[in-house]
Amino acid sequence: TRVRGSVACLRISASSQIFQDPTAMMQQLLTTSRQLTLGAHKHETDFVELELRTRERLEAARRKISEEIAQAKERLQTSREAIAYFRDAARRLDSHEHAERAKES
């Protein structure tokens, strides 16, 4: 149907779904399993090598973190020294200004 030059859309929604029994072939596929590999399954992971690589990575991560912590401590110490220097300079400036005002009075 057309309504003033446009197409009217009709939407129907069903609240029930229809299920049917599976076909004989689908039933067989659903109920049986086939072997994925021929012969015995062989696990090809070398756990000793995996453990060594994991330990090396952990040690490398520990070293890296230790270095980063040391660098952060150095930056913190430098910042603390700079703060102490500027506080001291501000105190000296304040005491110098206070002495100047006392002389003027």
Secondary structure, DSSP 4 states (H G I P E B T S, - for coil): -EETTEE-------S-----PPPHHHHHHHH----SSSSS------HHHHHHHHHHHHHHHHHHHHHHHHHHHHHHHHHHHHHHHHHHHHHHHHHHHHHHHHHH-
